[in-house]
Amino acid sequence: MNSPPPALSKFKKRVSWEDIDKSHLLAHLELCVQEDLSNTGDLTSDRCQISGNGVAELVTREEMIICGLSLIPNIFQAFKVNSLEVENLVDEGVLTPNGTTIAKISGKQSDILKIERTVLNFIQRLSGIATSSNLYAAILSENDVHLLDTRKTTPGIRSLEKFASACGGSYNHRMGLFDRILIKDNHLAASNIVTGDQLHNFLIQIKKKSTNDIVQVEIDSIEYLEISINAGVDAILLDNFSPDDVKRAVLLNKNRVVIEASGGISFQSLKKYARAQPHFVSTGAPIHGSRWMDIGLDWK
Protein backbone atom coordinates (compact mmCIF):
# COMPACT_ATOMS: atom_id res chain seq x y z
CA MET A 1 0.00 0.00 0.00
CA ASN A 2 1.27 3.48 -0.86
CA SER A 3 2.14 5.75 2.05
CA PRO A 4 -0.25 8.64 2.82
CA PRO A 5 0.26 11.87 0.87
CA PRO A 6 2.45 14.42 2.70
CA ALA A 7 -0.33 17.01 3.08
CA LEU A 8 -2.83 14.62 4.67
CA SER A 9 -1.93 15.53 8.24
CA LYS A 10 -2.37 19.25 7.45
CA PHE A 11 -5.99 18.57 6.48
CA LYS A 12 -6.68 16.84 9.79
CA LYS A 13 -7.18 20.01 11.79
CA ARG A 14 -9.98 20.81 14.22
CA VAL A 15 -10.90 24.16 15.74
CA SER A 16 -10.68 24.13 19.53
CA TRP A 17 -12.43 26.54 21.86
CA GLU A 18 -9.05 28.13 22.60
CA ASP A 19 -8.60 28.89 18.87
CA ILE A 20 -11.68 31.12 18.71
CA ASP A 21 -11.16 34.88 18.78
CA LYS A 22 -13.13 35.94 21.86
CA SER A 23 -13.09 39.64 20.97
CA HIS A 24 -14.75 38.87 17.63
CA LEU A 25 -17.21 36.67 19.48
CA LEU A 26 -18.06 39.40 21.96
CA ALA A 27 -18.76 41.85 19.14
CA HIS A 28 -21.29 39.43 17.69
CA LEU A 29 -22.87 38.76 21.09
CA GLU A 30 -23.40 42.48 21.58
CA LEU A 31 -25.71 42.32 18.56
CA CYS A 32 -27.63 39.61 20.40
CA VAL A 33 -27.99 41.92 23.40
CA GLN A 34 -29.41 44.64 21.17
CA GLU A 35 -31.84 42.16 19.59
CA ASP A 36 -33.33 41.13 22.92
CA LEU A 37 -33.00 44.21 25.14
CA SER A 38 -32.74 47.15 22.72
CA ASN A 39 -32.66 50.31 24.83
CA THR A 40 -35.52 49.20 27.08
CA GLY A 41 -34.39 46.02 28.83
CA ASP A 42 -36.53 43.06 29.83
CA LEU A 43 -39.95 44.70 29.91
CA THR A 44 -41.82 41.58 31.04
CA SER A 45 -39.53 40.80 33.98
CA ASP A 46 -39.65 44.45 35.03
CA ARG A 47 -43.46 44.50 35.01
CA CYS A 48 -43.59 41.18 36.87
CA GLN A 49 -41.15 42.59 39.43
CA ILE A 50 -38.92 39.50 39.23
CA SER A 51 -36.44 39.53 42.11
CA GLY A 52 -34.35 37.21 44.23
CA ASN A 53 -31.86 34.51 43.32
CA GLY A 54 -32.50 31.16 41.71
CA VAL A 55 -30.99 28.19 39.92
CA ALA A 56 -31.94 27.12 36.41
CA GLU A 57 -30.92 23.89 34.69
CA LEU A 58 -30.33 23.28 31.00
CA VAL A 59 -31.89 19.91 30.22
CA THR A 60 -31.80 17.88 27.01
CA ARG A 61 -35.16 16.80 25.57
CA GLU A 62 -33.56 14.30 23.16
CA GLU A 63 -30.25 12.52 22.58
CA MET A 64 -27.58 14.77 21.06
CA ILE A 65 -23.92 15.70 20.80
CA ILE A 66 -23.49 18.67 23.12
CA CYS A 67 -21.84 21.84 21.86
CA GLY A 68 -21.85 25.46 22.96
CA LEU A 69 -21.61 25.30 26.74
CA SER A 70 -18.21 26.99 26.61
CA LEU A 71 -19.94 30.06 25.19
CA ILE A 72 -22.13 30.72 28.23
CA PRO A 73 -19.63 32.89 30.20
CA ASN A 74 -19.13 35.02 27.08
CA ILE A 75 -22.89 35.56 26.88
CA PHE A 76 -22.87 36.64 30.54
CA GLN A 77 -20.12 39.14 29.70
CA ALA A 78 -21.99 40.58 26.72
CA PHE A 79 -25.25 40.94 28.67
CA LYS A 80 -23.38 42.35 31.71
CA VAL A 81 -25.10 39.94 34.10
CA ASN A 82 -22.42 39.89 36.75
CA SER A 83 -24.54 38.00 39.26
CA LEU A 84 -24.59 34.79 37.25
CA GLU A 85 -22.41 31.71 37.51
CA VAL A 86 -22.53 28.58 35.37
CA GLU A 87 -21.57 25.01 36.15
CA ASN A 88 -21.16 22.94 33.01
CA LEU A 89 -21.88 19.28 33.72
CA VAL A 90 -21.10 17.80 30.29
CA ASP A 91 -18.02 18.21 28.11
CA GLU A 92 -18.24 19.57 24.57
CA GLY A 93 -18.63 16.86 21.94
CA VAL A 94 -20.14 14.23 24.26
CA LEU A 95 -23.11 12.12 23.18
CA THR A 96 -25.73 12.92 25.81
CA PRO A 97 -28.99 11.07 26.53
CA ASN A 98 -32.44 12.61 26.66
CA GLY A 99 -33.23 14.10 30.06
CA THR A 100 -29.64 15.02 30.98
CA THR A 101 -28.91 18.18 32.94
CA ILE A 102 -25.98 19.63 31.00
CA ALA A 103 -25.45 22.87 32.95
CA LYS A 104 -26.70 24.85 35.94
CA ILE A 105 -26.97 28.64 35.98
CA SER A 106 -27.32 30.41 39.32
CA GLY A 107 -27.77 34.04 40.31
CA LYS A 108 -30.41 36.73 40.03
CA GLN A 109 -33.57 35.33 38.49
CA SER A 110 -34.05 38.49 36.42
CA ASP A 111 -30.56 38.06 34.95
CA ILE A 112 -31.22 34.41 34.09
CA LEU A 113 -34.36 35.47 32.21
CA LYS A 114 -32.34 38.06 30.27
CA ILE A 115 -29.88 35.51 28.86
CA GLU A 116 -32.20 32.48 28.61
CA ARG A 117 -33.13 32.78 24.94
CA THR A 118 -29.66 33.63 23.69
CA VAL A 119 -28.06 30.76 25.62
CA LEU A 120 -30.62 28.27 24.33
CA ASN A 121 -30.45 29.57 20.76
CA PHE A 122 -26.71 29.04 20.53
CA ILE A 123 -26.55 25.68 22.29
CA GLN A 124 -29.51 24.26 20.37
CA ARG A 125 -28.02 25.46 17.07
CA LEU A 126 -24.45 24.31 17.76
CA SER A 127 -25.54 20.97 19.23
CA GLY A 128 -27.60 20.41 16.09
CA ILE A 129 -24.52 20.93 13.91
CA ALA A 130 -22.40 18.67 16.13
CA THR A 131 -25.06 15.94 16.11
CA SER A 132 -25.49 16.09 12.34
CA SER A 133 -21.73 16.14 11.74
CA ASN A 134 -21.37 13.09 13.94
CA LEU A 135 -23.86 11.14 11.80
CA TYR A 136 -21.97 12.01 8.60
CA ALA A 137 -18.55 11.30 10.12
CA ALA A 138 -19.66 7.91 11.46
CA ILE A 139 -20.84 6.72 8.05
CA LEU A 140 -17.63 7.86 6.33
CA SER A 141 -15.40 6.32 8.99
CA GLU A 142 -16.69 2.85 8.12
CA ASN A 143 -14.60 3.15 4.95
CA ASP A 144 -11.71 5.10 6.53
CA VAL A 145 -12.88 8.34 4.89
CA HIS A 146 -12.93 11.64 6.78
CA LEU A 147 -15.45 14.47 6.84
CA LEU A 148 -14.53 18.08 6.01
CA ASP A 149 -16.76 21.09 6.55
CA THR A 150 -16.95 24.11 4.20
CA ARG A 151 -17.29 27.91 4.26
CA LYS A 152 -21.06 27.59 3.80
CA THR A 153 -21.70 28.98 7.25
CA THR A 154 -23.86 31.63 8.89
CA PRO A 155 -22.15 35.00 8.31
CA GLY A 156 -20.44 36.21 11.48
CA ILE A 157 -20.38 32.93 13.43
CA ARG A 158 -18.25 30.71 11.21
CA SER A 159 -15.78 29.94 13.98
CA LEU A 160 -18.59 28.71 16.24
CA GLU A 161 -20.17 26.56 13.53
CA LYS A 162 -16.82 25.06 12.59
CA PHE A 163 -16.14 24.40 16.26
CA ALA A 164 -19.48 22.59 16.39
CA SER A 165 -18.69 20.48 13.34
CA ALA A 166 -15.35 19.57 14.92
CA CYS A 167 -17.13 18.55 18.13
CA GLY A 168 -19.17 16.17 15.99
CA GLY A 169 -16.12 14.53 14.42
CA SER A 170 -15.55 16.59 11.28
CA TYR A 171 -12.24 18.10 10.32
CA ASN A 172 -12.22 21.79 9.45
CA HIS A 173 -11.49 22.95 5.93
CA ARG A 174 -10.07 26.47 5.55
CA MET A 175 -11.49 29.09 7.89
CA GLY A 176 -11.49 31.78 5.24
CA LEU A 177 -9.69 32.99 2.16
CA PHE A 178 -6.59 33.73 4.24
CA ASP A 179 -5.37 30.32 5.42
CA ARG A 180 -5.22 27.99 2.41
CA ILE A 181 -4.88 28.22 -1.34
CA LEU A 182 -7.84 26.61 -3.08
CA ILE A 183 -7.87 27.33 -6.81
CA LYS A 184 -11.45 26.97 -8.00
CA ASP A 185 -13.10 27.10 -11.40
CA ASN A 186 -13.73 30.84 -11.11
CA HIS A 187 -10.05 31.50 -10.44
CA LEU A 188 -9.13 29.53 -13.57
CA ALA A 189 -11.78 31.31 -15.63
CA ALA A 190 -10.61 34.71 -14.41
CA SER A 191 -7.06 33.75 -15.38
CA ASN A 192 -8.14 32.51 -18.84
CA ILE A 193 -6.98 28.96 -18.16
CA VAL A 194 -8.75 26.78 -20.74
CA THR A 195 -6.29 24.03 -21.78
CA GLY A 196 -4.43 21.31 -19.93
CA ASP A 197 -1.02 22.85 -20.73
CA GLN A 198 -2.16 26.22 -19.42
CA LEU A 199 -3.42 24.59 -16.23
CA HIS A 200 -0.14 22.72 -15.73
CA ASN A 201 2.00 25.84 -16.15
CA PHE A 202 -0.37 27.94 -14.03
CA LEU A 203 -0.23 25.46 -11.13
CA ILE A 204 3.56 25.21 -11.30
CA GLN A 205 3.84 28.99 -10.92
CA ILE A 206 1.37 29.03 -8.01
CA LYS A 207 3.28 26.27 -6.25
CA LYS A 208 6.60 28.08 -6.67
CA LYS A 209 5.13 31.14 -4.95
CA SER A 210 3.56 29.08 -2.16
CA THR A 211 6.29 26.98 -0.60
CA ASN A 212 4.79 27.30 2.90
CA ASP A 213 1.14 26.97 1.94
CA ILE A 214 -1.10 24.07 1.01
CA VAL A 215 -2.04 24.36 -2.66
CA GLN A 216 -5.27 22.66 -3.71
CA VAL A 217 -6.98 22.82 -7.08
CA GLU A 218 -10.56 22.04 -8.01
CA ILE A 219 -11.07 19.98 -11.15
CA ASP A 220 -14.32 19.05 -12.87
CA SER A 221 -12.96 16.37 -15.20
CA ILE A 222 -10.68 13.40 -14.55
CA GLU A 223 -8.51 14.40 -17.52
CA TYR A 224 -7.03 17.16 -15.34
CA LEU A 225 -6.05 14.80 -12.50
CA GLU A 226 -2.62 13.73 -13.75
CA ILE A 227 -1.88 17.24 -15.03
CA SER A 228 -2.51 18.67 -11.56
CA ILE A 229 -0.52 15.99 -9.76
CA ASN A 230 2.47 16.48 -12.06
CA ALA A 231 2.33 20.24 -11.41
CA GLY A 232 3.07 19.53 -7.75
CA VAL A 233 -0.16 20.47 -5.98
CA ASP A 234 -0.77 19.11 -2.49
CA ALA A 235 -4.45 18.28 -2.91
CA ILE A 236 -7.16 17.96 -5.52
CA LEU A 237 -10.85 18.68 -5.05
CA LEU A 238 -13.06 16.55 -7.29
CA ASP A 239 -16.03 18.79 -8.04
CA ASN A 240 -19.36 17.07 -8.74
CA PHE A 241 -17.74 13.74 -9.64
CA SER A 242 -19.94 10.65 -9.49
CA PRO A 243 -18.95 8.00 -6.92
CA ASP A 244 -17.62 5.81 -9.77
CA ASP A 245 -15.46 8.65 -11.09
CA VAL A 246 -14.20 9.42 -7.59
CA LYS A 247 -13.15 5.77 -7.25
CA ARG A 248 -11.37 5.93 -10.60
CA ALA A 249 -9.52 9.08 -9.54
CA VAL A 250 -8.50 7.47 -6.23
CA LEU A 251 -7.01 4.49 -8.06
CA LEU A 252 -5.15 6.69 -10.54
CA ASN A 253 -3.85 8.93 -7.76
CA LYS A 254 -2.14 6.11 -5.85
CA ASN A 255 -1.99 8.25 -2.70
CA ARG A 256 0.29 10.86 -4.27
CA VAL A 257 -1.88 13.83 -3.24
CA VAL A 258 -4.88 14.38 -0.97
CA ILE A 259 -8.16 13.65 -2.75
CA GLU A 260 -11.31 15.47 -1.62
CA ALA A 261 -14.73 14.75 -3.10
CA SER A 262 -17.26 17.59 -2.99
CA GLY A 263 -20.32 19.01 -4.69
CA GLY A 264 -23.92 17.99 -4.15
CA ILE A 265 -23.11 15.22 -1.69
CA SER A 266 -26.11 14.51 0.52
CA PHE A 267 -26.77 12.19 3.44
CA GLN A 268 -28.53 9.85 1.00
CA SER A 269 -25.49 9.57 -1.30
CA LEU A 270 -22.88 9.56 1.46
CA LYS A 271 -22.34 5.78 1.61
CA LYS A 272 -21.68 5.60 -2.13
CA TYR A 273 -19.00 8.26 -1.86
CA ALA A 274 -17.54 6.60 1.23
CA ARG A 275 -17.10 3.35 -0.68
CA ALA A 276 -15.12 5.25 -3.34
CA GLN A 277 -12.60 6.02 -0.57
CA PRO A 278 -11.29 9.53 -1.21
CA HIS A 279 -9.31 10.86 1.72
CA PHE A 280 -12.08 13.35 2.50
CA VAL A 281 -15.67 14.11 1.63
CA SER A 282 -16.56 17.76 2.11
CA THR A 283 -20.11 19.00 2.45
CA GLY A 284 -21.81 21.97 4.05
CA ALA A 285 -24.95 19.98 4.77
CA PRO A 286 -24.21 19.18 8.45
CA ILE A 287 -24.02 22.92 9.08
CA HIS A 288 -26.62 24.51 6.83
CA GLY A 289 -28.97 21.51 6.82
CA SER A 290 -28.97 20.58 10.50
CA ARG A 291 -31.94 21.19 12.77
CA TRP A 292 -31.88 22.77 16.19
CA MET A 293 -31.84 20.27 19.04
CA ASP A 294 -34.44 20.39 21.81
CA ILE A 295 -33.04 21.79 25.05
CA GLY A 296 -35.03 23.38 27.84
CA LEU A 297 -34.28 25.72 30.71
CA ASP A 298 -36.02 24.54 33.89
CA TRP A 299 -36.08 26.25 37.27
CA LYS A 300 -34.72 23.98 39.93
N, C-alpha and C positions, 0 to 999 in steps of 0.2 A: 504493500500500500504506500502511495506517495505521502510524504510528510506534509503537514498543514502549510498553507501559504503564509509567508512572513507577516502579512498585515492582519491575520485573523485575530490575534490577541488584541489589536488596537480597536477592533470592532466590538469586542466584548467589554463594553464600558457601561456602568450604571450610575445614574445620578444618585447621590446620597443627600440626606437632609443638610449635611454640612456644606455641600456644594452650592446650595441655593443662596442667592444674593438677598439677604434679609432686608436691606434698604429698598430694593426694588419691590419686594413683597409688601413692605409697609406702605409704600406709595399706592399700591393697588388696593390694599385693605382700607385705606382712607377713603377711597371711592365707595367702598361698601358701607362705611360709616355714614357718608352723605346720603346714600340710597335709603338707609333705614331711619336715620335721625334728622336729616336735613338741618334746619336751624331751630327746630322745635323741640326735639328730644322724643322720648317715649310718651306720647300723649295718653295712651290707655293706662299705663302703669301710674302716671301722675294722677289721673282722675280717680283711679282705684285706690290711691294712697298706699301703694305697696311699700312696706317697710320691713325691717328686721332681716336677720340672716337665715340662710337655708342651704340645703345640699340638693343638687340635682344630679341624676345619673343619665349617662348616654347608654342606651340599651339597643342591641341589635334586634330587629324584627324578622330577620332571615339569616341564613348562612352567607358569609362573605369573607373576602380578603380585606382586612382593615387597612385604611390609609388616611392620613390627614390629622391624626391626633397631635403630631408634633407642631402643627400650625396654631393650636389653641392659644398658647401664651402670646403669640404675635397678634392674634385677634384681640386679646385683652389689651395689649399695648395700643393698638390702633383706636379702640373704643374708649381708652383711658378709664378702664374699670379696675382701679387699683385694689379694690377689696377682694378680688377673686383669686382663687387658687385652683389648680387642676391637678388631679392625680390620675395619670394614665395607667390603666390596668392591663392593657394588651399592647404588644409591640407592633410596629408597622410591618405589614406584609404577612401577618399571621392569619391563617384560615380560622374563622371564629364562628361558633355555632349560633343559631337563633337563640335569643333570650339572654345573651351575654352582656353584662355590664362592662363596657370598655373604658369608661372614664367617669370620674366624679368631679363636679365643679361645686365649690363652696364659697360662700361670701354673701354680700347683700343680694336679697332676692330681686330687687329692682335692676341690679347690674346683670344678674343672670338672664333676666328677661330681655335686656338690651342686646346681648350677644347670641341669644339662643338660635335665631334663624340663620345668622351668618355661619356659626359653628356647624350647624346641621347641614347647611347647603354645601359647604366645602367637603365635609367628611362623607356625606352621601355621594357626592359627585366623584371624589377621588377614590373612594372604596369601590364604586362602580367600575371605574377604569381598571383598578387593580384586579378586581374579580374577573372582568372580561379578559384582560391580558393573560391571566393565569390559565383560563380555559384554552386560549390560543397556544400559549407556550407549552402546555401539557400535551396537546395533540402533536405539535411539531417535534417535541423531544422524543417521542416514540420512534422517530427515524433519525435521531441525532441531528436535527435541524433546529436552528435558533430563531427566535422572534426579534425583529427590530421594529421600533416605532418610527414615526415620521414627523414632519413639521406641520401636519394637518391638526393643529391644536387651537384652542380658544385664545384669541389674541390677548396678550397681557399675562396669561398664567401658564405659559408653556412649560416653565421649569417645574411647576407643581404637577402638571399632567404627565410630564415625562418621569417625574419621581414616582407617580402612581403606577405608571406602566412598569417601571423597574421593580416596584414592590410586588407586582404580579408575576414577575419572572421574565419580562422582556429586557432586551438590551436597548440602549438608547442610540439612535442614529444621531447625526449632527444636531446640535442645539440651535444653530442658526446658519447664516451664510458666512460666518467668521471662523469656523473651527474645522472645516473639512472642504476639500475641493471635490465637488460633484458636477461633472460636465454633463449637462442634460441636452435634450434635442434642441431647445431654444438657444442654448449657447452655440451649438454647432451651426444652427441656421443663421444666427446673427454674425457668425464668423465666415459664412459662405462655404462651409465644409459640405461637399456633396459627393465626393468620391472616396473610395477606400484609401488611395494614396494620400489624399489631402488629410484624411482622418489620422493616418499613421504619422505623418510629419507634424501635424498639429499636436498630437498627444506627446510626441517626443519632446517638443519644445516646452510644453506645459510641465512635463516631468523634470526637465533640466532646471526649471525655475522653482521647483517645489521639492527640494531634497529633504526637507523636514516635515512635509505634509503628506497625508494620505491623498492619493489621486485616484478618483473613481470616475468611470465614464458610463453613461447610459447608452445602451444599444437596443435597437428595435428589430434587428435581424441577425441571425446567427452567422451570416457571412462576415460580420464585423468583429466576431469574437477573436479569431486568431490575429487579426490586424491589431486589435487593442492590446492583447497579451504581448505581442512582439514589440509594441511601442513602450512597454515597461510600466503600465499602470499597475496599481496595487489591487484594484477591485473593479468588477464589472457588474452593473445593474442591468438585469434582463427585464426590459419593459414590455409588459403585456404579452409575454411568451406563454404558450400553452404548457401544461405539465409535461407533455411529451418532448417539446422543444427545450424546456428547462433540463430535462434528463439528458438529452443529447448534448447540450452545452456543458453539463457537468462532466460527462464522459470525455469530451474533447479537451476540456480544461486540464484534467489530470492534476488537480490541486495546485496549479501554478499561481493562480490569483484567487481572491475571495469572490465568490459568486453569490449575488443577491437577486432573488426573484421578487418582482413587485408589479403592481398595476392590476386593479380589479379583483384582487384576491379576497374572497369572502370566507366566512366560517364554513359555508357549505362546500367550497372547493379546497379547503385547507389540507385535507388528508391527501388529495391527489398531488398537491405541490410538495407536501412533506415526503411522499414516496419518491419524488424526483431527486431529492437530497441535495439541494443547493446548501451552501453554508448558512444562509439566512433567508427568511421570508420577511419582507417588510410590508406592513399594512397600517393604515390609520384607523381601521375599523374599531379596534378595542378602545380607542379614545373617543372618536366622534360618533361611534355607534353604540356605546355602552349606555345602560340605563342607570339612574340613580338608585342606590340601595336604600332599604327601609331601615331607618334608625330613628329612635324616639328619644326625647328628653323627658324624664319622669322625676317628679319631686320625690325625695326619699321620705 
